[in-house]
Amino acid sequence: MAVFLLCKTPSGPVRMTRIQLLLSCFLLSLILYFLNGRKTAGSLKSAHSVHHTLGLEDGRILKDMTVVKTAELQTPGETPWGAPLVWGDSSNAALQRAKLSEQGIHVGLLTLVVGTYARFVRSFISSAEIHFLPSQMVTYYILTDNSRTLDPQVELGPGRQIKVLPVAELPGWERLAYRRMVLLTDAIRYSVDSEVEYIFCADVDQKFVGPIGEEILGDLVATLHPEIYGMQRNMYPYEDQEVSSACVEEDEGDYYYTSEFYGGSVSEMRKLVHGCSLLILQDQANRVTARGLEESYLNRYLIDHRPTCVLSPEYSWWESTLTAHVPTKRLISLGRQCAAYDMQKREQEC
């Protein structure tokens, strides 16, 4: 059936009224809209807001964006600048474990436990005892505002110990995020410096669920963000305010890293936390707030100082509509996973 009625002059056999013309145009628009919508739906995934799962309170980041990911997760073994990109079950990771497992390396695991986060610390340490470098000496550095956080003590294996480092209470997530780098700087400088060879910083609301061995050891180690990995570069939630010291230009950056788990040699980590602290203090002096808080400054630093070892999303993962599929889950963020569930529930209710 023709979309438009036959149109002739008023003297002809058929005359189209103004109402008929408007109805015909409306019908044509609906048909074109339907055809175009079906075509678009076949090539793009639905839009998702990931600001909450990124631990952010500013909905402007990636809000209502259309996420385009590759159909199948790529698992390259090397970064563009030649650093290893670690997948735990790869042959390269196995070689690294075999090379270092008998060397008796002392590693520190540093976490901040304040306020309500204390409820995660026992699970964090207990799971680390099973999965985190089980054949090496490990010292757990617990920065806490409550000396009784670990009462009663968690049972540890041989060569493993806990050191509690007191800090003042820091109410509020935003204040905590801005102060953490300064606290880590002081902890590494005054408590960790000469005691271990490597130090890793991890959020306490995580649980080790798979083996993490010597394949993670390197001078400067960063972990790929599981929700951002596989996205196009222009989707990375880098800081874009030009007035911020964390600002990243459009032609900068190779990957987007999570602040859930990162580390390296003590000397390199001392530089990292100090460098990030300076960037944060500079923004505070100018009354600027980076949208990704601590994670924005970490990514800025790692662009200027590329990691010597990059861990795949296996080493920082949580369930959400955006997380990449990984061969093996090794470290799961309980906090971000709960946030992702809450976001999905709200989207379903809407």
C-alpha positions in Angstrom: 0.0 0.0 0.0 1.3 3.4 -0.9 2.4 5.7 2.0 1.0 8.8 0.4 -2.4 9.1 -1.1 -2.6 10.0 -4.8 -2.3 13.8 -5.0 -3.9 15.8 -7.8 -5.2 19.3 -8.3 -8.6 20.1 -6.8 -10.1 19.5 -10.2 -8.8 15.9 -10.3 -10.6 12.7 -9.2 -8.7 12.5 -5.8 -8.0 15.3 -3.4 -5.7 15.1 -0.4 -6.8 17.1 2.6 -4.4 18.8 5.0 -5.2 16.3 7.7 -4.5 13.3 5.3 -1.1 14.8 4.4 -0.2 15.2 8.1 -1.2 11.6 8.9 0.7 10.3 5.9 3.9 12.1 7.0 3.5 10.8 10.6 3.1 7.3 9.3 6.2 7.6 7.1 8.2 8.9 10.1 7.2 5.9 12.2 8.3 3.5 9.6 11.7 5.1 9.1 12.1 5.3 12.9 11.3 1.6 13.3 13.7 0.5 10.5 16.5 2.7 11.8 16.0 1.5 15.3 16.3 -2.2 14.3 19.5 -1.5 12.4 21.1 0.3 15.3 20.1 -2.3 17.9 22.0 -5.0 16.0 25.4 -3.1 16.3 25.3 -1.4 19.7 24.8 -2.5 23.3 22.3 -0.7 25.4 23.5 2.4 27.4 24.7 1.9 31.0 25.6 4.3 33.7 28.8 3.1 35.4 29.5 6.1 37.7 28.3 4.2 40.7 30.2 1.0 40.0 33.4 3.1 39.6 32.9 4.2 43.2 32.0 7.7 42.0 29.4 10.1 43.2 29.5 12.4 40.2 26.9 11.1 37.7 28.5 13.1 34.9 31.2 10.5 34.3 30.2 8.1 31.5 26.5 8.7 32.3 24.1 7.5 29.6 27.0 6.5 27.3 26.7 3.8 24.8 29.3 1.1 25.6 31.0 -0.5 22.6 33.1 -3.5 23.5 34.8 -6.1 21.4 32.8 -9.3 20.9 35.5 -11.5 22.3 37.9 -10.5 25.1 41.4 -10.1 23.9 44.2 -11.5 26.1 47.5 -10.0 24.8 50.6 -11.0 26.7 52.4 -7.7 26.3 51.6 -4.0 26.4 52.4 -1.6 23.5 55.6 -0.5 25.3 56.8 -4.1 25.9 55.8 -4.7 29.5 54.2 -8.0 30.4 50.4 -8.1 30.5 49.7 -10.8 33.0 47.1 -13.5 32.7 47.6 -16.0 35.6 47.3 -19.2 33.6 49.6 -18.1 30.7 52.9 -19.8 30.1 54.7 -16.5 30.8 53.1 -16.3 34.2 54.1 -19.9 34.9 57.7 -19.1 34.0 57.8 -16.1 36.3 56.4 -18.1 39.2 59.0 -20.9 38.6 61.8 -18.3 38.4 60.9 -16.5 41.6 59.1 -19.0 43.8 62.3 -20.3 45.5 64.0 -16.9 46.1 62.4 -16.2 49.5 61.0 -12.8 48.7 59.4 -10.6 51.4 56.2 -8.8 50.2 54.0 -6.3 52.0 50.2 -6.0 51.6 49.0 -2.6 52.7 45.4 -1.7 53.3 43.4 1.0 55.0 40.7 -0.1 57.6 38.7 2.7 59.0 35.1 3.1 60.2 32.7 0.5 58.8 35.3 -1.0 56.5 36.5 -3.0 59.6 33.9 -5.6 58.8 35.9 -6.7 55.7 39.4 -7.1 57.2 39.1 -10.6 58.6 37.8 -12.0 55.3 40.5 -10.0 53.4 43.4 -11.5 55.4 41.9 -15.0 55.7 41.5 -15.3 51.9 44.9 -13.7 51.3 46.4 -16.5 53.5 45.1 -19.0 51.1 45.7 -17.3 47.7 48.2 -14.4 48.0 51.8 -15.5 47.5 51.4 -18.5 49.8 55.0 -19.6 49.4 56.5 -16.2 50.3 56.9 -14.2 53.4 54.1 -11.6 53.7 53.5 -8.8 56.1 50.0 -7.3 56.3 50.2 -3.6 57.1 46.8 -2.6 58.5 46.2 1.2 58.7 43.3 1.5 61.1 41.5 3.9 63.4 40.6 1.1 65.8 43.3 -1.0 67.5 40.8 -3.7 68.3 39.9 -4.3 64.6 41.7 -7.6 64.5 40.6 -9.0 67.9 40.9 -11.9 68.1 43.9 -12.3 65.8 43.6 -14.0 62.5 45.6 -17.2 62.3 48.6 -16.9 60.0 50.9 -19.3 58.3 54.7 -19.5 58.8 56.6 -16.4 57.6 53.4 -14.3 57.7 52.7 -11.5 60.1 50.4 -8.5 60.8 51.5 -5.0 61.7 48.8 -2.5 62.8 49.6 1.1 62.0 47.3 3.6 63.9 45.6 6.4 61.9 43.1 9.1 62.8 39.4 8.4 62.0 38.5 9.8 58.5 34.7 10.1 58.2 33.2 10.3 54.7 34.2 8.5 51.5 35.5 11.6 49.7 37.7 12.7 52.5 39.0 9.2 52.9 39.8 9.0 49.2 41.8 12.2 49.3 43.7 11.4 52.4 44.6 7.8 51.6 47.6 8.6 49.4 49.1 10.8 52.1 48.6 8.0 54.6 50.2 5.5 52.3 53.1 7.8 51.7 53.7 8.1 55.5 53.3 4.3 56.0 55.8 3.4 53.3 58.3 6.0 54.4 58.3 5.3 58.1 57.1 1.7 58.6 57.5 -0.3 55.4 60.6 1.1 53.7 63.3 -1.3 54.8 61.2 -4.3 55.9 60.0 -5.7 52.6 61.1 -5.8 48.9 57.7 -5.3 47.3 54.6 -3.6 48.6 51.0 -3.8 47.2 48.1 -1.5 48.1 44.6 -3.1 48.1 41.2 -1.9 49.1 40.1 -4.0 52.2 36.6 -4.7 50.8 38.0 -7.4 48.6 38.4 -11.1 48.8 41.0 -13.3 47.2 39.3 -16.2 45.4 42.1 -17.5 43.1 45.8 -18.0 43.2 48.0 -14.9 43.0 51.7 -15.8 42.8 55.0 -14.3 41.8 53.8 -13.4 38.4 52.6 -10.1 39.8 56.0 -9.0 41.0 57.6 -6.0 39.2 59.0 -2.6 39.8 55.7 -0.8 39.1 52.6 -2.9 38.8 49.1 -1.7 37.8 45.8 -3.5 37.3 43.4 -3.1 34.4 39.9 -1.8 35.4 37.5 -4.7 34.7 34.6 -2.5 33.5 36.8 -0.4 31.2 39.0 -3.1 29.7 37.8 -3.8 26.1 36.2 -0.3 25.6 37.4 2.1 23.0 39.9 4.7 24.2 37.5 7.6 23.9 35.3 5.8 26.5 38.0 5.8 29.3 36.8 7.9 32.3 40.0 9.9 32.6 39.8 13.3 34.3 38.9 15.9 31.7 38.8 19.1 33.7 41.7 21.2 32.4 42.1 22.9 35.7 42.8 19.6 37.5 46.3 18.2 37.9 44.8 14.8 37.0 43.6 16.0 33.6 44.4 13.7 30.7 44.5 15.0 27.1 42.7 13.2 24.3 45.9 11.8 22.8 47.2 10.4 26.1 46.8 7.1 27.9 47.0 3.4 26.8 44.8 1.8 29.5 42.5 2.7 32.4 43.7 1.3 35.7 41.8 0.5 38.9 42.8 1.8 42.3 41.7 -1.5 43.9 45.1 -3.2 43.6 48.5 -1.9 42.6 52.0 -2.1 43.8 55.7 -2.7 43.0 59.1 -2.3 44.5 59.3 -0.2 47.7 61.3 2.5 45.9 58.9 2.8 43.0 55.8 2.7 45.3 57.3 5.4 47.4 57.5 7.6 44.3 54.0 6.7 43.2 52.2 7.5 46.4 54.2 10.7 46.9 53.6 11.8 43.3 49.9 11.2 43.6 49.8 13.0 46.9 51.3 16.1 45.3 48.7 16.1 42.5 45.9 15.8 45.0 47.3 18.6 47.2 47.7 20.8 44.2 44.0 20.3 43.3 42.9 20.9 46.9 44.8 24.2 47.0 42.9 25.2 43.8 39.6 23.9 45.2 39.3 21.4 42.3 37.8 17.9 42.8 38.8 15.2 40.3 35.7 13.2 39.2 37.4 9.8 39.9 39.0 11.0 43.1 42.1 8.9 44.0 41.7 6.8 40.8 42.0 9.8 38.6 45.4 10.8 40.1 46.7 7.2 39.9 45.9 7.1 36.2 47.5 10.4 35.6 50.7 9.2 37.3 50.7 5.9 35.4 50.5 7.7 32.1 53.6 9.7 33.0 55.3 6.6 34.5 54.2 3.6 32.5 54.0 0.4 34.6 56.7 -2.3 34.1 54.0 -5.0 34.7 50.3 -4.7 34.0 47.9 -7.2 35.6 44.8 -8.3 33.7 41.3 -7.8 35.1 41.6 -11.3 36.7 43.4 -9.4 39.5 40.6 -7.0 40.1 37.1 -8.1 39.2 33.5 -7.8 40.3 30.1 -8.8 38.8 28.4 -6.0 36.8 26.8 -5.5 33.4 30.1 -4.0 32.2 32.8 -6.2 33.5 34.9 -8.1 31.0 34.8 -11.9 31.1 38.0 -13.3 32.4 39.4 -16.9 32.3 40.0 -16.9 36.1 38.8 -14.6 38.9 41.5 -14.0 41.5 40.6 -10.9 43.5 37.0 -9.7 43.8 35.8 -6.3 45.0 32.9 -6.9 47.3 32.2 -3.2 47.7 32.1 -2.4 44.0 30.1 -5.6 43.3 27.4 -4.5 45.8 27.4 -1.0 44.2 26.9 -2.6 40.8 24.0 -4.8 42.1 22.4 -1.7 43.6 22.7 0.2 40.3 21.2 -2.7 38.3 18.3 -2.9 40.8 17.5 0.8 40.4 17.7 0.6 36.6 15.3 -2.4 36.6 12.9 -0.5 38.9 12.9 2.4 36.5 
